[in-house]
Every structure is written in C-alpha cells, then in structure tokens.
Amino acid sequence: MEAQTAPSLNGAVLGRWMDAQELPGTHLPAELEYISGGSQNEIFEVRRGDFHCALRRPPASAPADRDGGILREWRIIRALNGTDVPHTEAIAVCTDPDVLGRPFYLMGFVDGWSPMNTPGWPAPFDTDASARGGLAVQLVDGLARLARVDWQARGLDDLGRPDGFHDRQVERWTRFLDRIKGRELPGLEEASRWLATHRPLDYVPGIMHGDYQFANVMYRHGAPAQLAAIVDWEMGTVGDPKLDLGWVLQGWPEDTSEKSDIGYVDVTGMPGRADLASYYASASGRQVDDLDYYLVLARWKLAIVLEQGFQRAGDDPKLQAFGPMVLDLMHRAAELAETSDYAYAGAGGR
C-alpha cells in the first residue's frame, strides 16, 4: 500500500492570520509540525518565536458538516477556560474556510502523553501499581470536575437539547441503527425494551464529552498521575454527564487484582468499578445508585455506534474488529438489563 503524504499548512498564511488576531510572534511565519489526523481532525504543533500552541481543523476530505463540529469543539473548550476542568486552552478561532481551506482553531499545547500513543503504561505506571491506580482516579476526577461546570453561566444554553434527553435515546438510536443495519444483533430487543421502560433516579443536565475514555485524555509526565487535558470534543453536548461515567465503566471489571484488559489498556491493580463510581459520587456531588441504568445505556449505545463502523469496514481490519465487539457489547447490555434489580421507571427523563 502506498504511504500517504502527511497534510500540510501554509505557515506564512497562518502567520498573517495570527498577526490579524494580535497573537504573539508578530511578522514571524508559523513553524508547523504535523501531529496526527488522517480521517479524523488534523492536529499541528505551531511555533512562532516563543509562542507555542496547537492547531486543529477537519481534513480536506471530510464532509461539510465537520466544519460545524470543529466550531462546536471550540465553543466547549472556550467555555471551559477559567474552570478547573483539565482542557486545552482556547486561544483563537477562524471560521473562514478561505484562510486554510477549512475552519480551524488554536489551542494551548499540552506537554503530556496519551494512553493511545503509548505501548503499555509508561514508567513508573508500568511497574508501580499504586501509581497506576492514580491514572484511573484522575480519569474519573476529570469527569467529576466537568459535571460541576455551570453550563448555562458558560454560555452553552443552546449547545444541546437537555430537556427530555433520556426520553429520546432509544427512539433516536434505534432509528439510526435501522438506517445502517445489515445483520441481527442478539440482545438488541431485550436491552431496548428495558431502556424504554427505565429512567435514572434523577437527571441534572450538564456538559457531556460523549466519548469519554482513556483514548481521549492526556496525562502529565511522571508520577503522581495528573490529568493534563480532556481532548477530542467532537461529540460534546449538554446532556447527562453520568452517561460519560457509564461509558468509562461499562467494561470496567469489579476485580482488577488479576490481569484485567479492557480493550486497548490494562487496568490491572487499578480501583474496581464500584470504587470508581463511589469516587465520582463524592467528587461530583451526584448519586450513582442508578449506575446500572447508565451501564446498560452505554453498552447499548456504544454497540450501535460501533456497528456503523463495522457496516462500512470493507477491507479495513480496524473497522472489521468492531464486529465481535458490537455483539459482545449488546449481549452484555441485555444480560445486565435482565439481571439488574434496578427498577425505577420514572417518566419524562427527569
């Protein structure tokens, strides 16, 4: 297979735009280094004199609606400026696609590491179990901090549709699955029926990341573990923050004393599911007695999201791997729905 050429930007054009925004490094061209991207949003490291940041934009081949997504991300990180939520600082945004081909924004550069770009945990987390446990606690702590943000005071009133959030989930995602469905998913009907008749004990709207997991956070170098930034906000909205918790814990084992692999990371020696849920409750001020509801919803929804990738996999081995993952997720969603003693069936999504 022919190697793909890394995307490029015009540093002189970017430098002139940065001058117009009165950013540091006046009249200097922007020195650029491609970090990551592909079919996803592209990220470039940007230096201009002593000024150091990162640029994020949709790839040239992305559909037009990706432009709105990048501006949505910008709104969220800008709203998080000044909060205690670890995030990339919002610096400047360009909505004019004529400047660099697509809308883009500049954000603070994070000096840290991503679990997705690290083969195994880096030292000292590879050998020190107590230090490794801090990675999980910090992951959940980031969610707790996000749950405490006053989204209305931060100007995100129109970001999502929080009213009736839980009333829409089954209908919306079932319609989505019907459009892409190419095979039967055992457990779908059982889990869907359970979700249609159950609701959380309470519902306090807040900012949701939408795909919260180790893959979408960065940590600072060294111990103790410290979350440096929550990244990749393209699915962010105002909804139920506890669904993010369900997303994290849906595959998390209760007993992590033995070898515990939850896909692309090893959580052996980290706190178990119940301990992490308890930590979230204490740090966020939100109860977690209805966690089973969120675990069922997270497994069910994630199965449907991944099924889309599997249905368009073609010869892509990464997307082909979603096939058995979807079946396992839906099976576990139905299994928990059938065995859980959680019974609250309140109406109205509140």
Secondary structure, 3 states (H helix, E strand, C coil): CCCCCCCCCCHHHHHHHHHHCCCCCCCCCCEEEEEECCCCCEEEEEEECCEEEEEEECCCCCCCHHHHHHHHHHHHHHHHCCCCCCECCEEEEECCHHHHCCCEEEEECCCCECHHHCCCCCCCCCCCHHHHHHHHHHHHHHHHHHHCCCCCCCCCCCCCCCCCHHHHHHHHHHHHHHHHCCCCCCCHHHHHHHHHCCCCCCCCCEEECCCCCHHHEEECCCCCCCEEEECCCCCCEEECHHHHHHHHHCCCCCCCCCCCECCCCECCCCCCHHHHHHHHHHHHCCCCCCHHHHHHHHHHHHHHHHHHHHHCCCCCHHHHCHHHHHHHHHHHHHHHHHHCCCCCCCCCCC
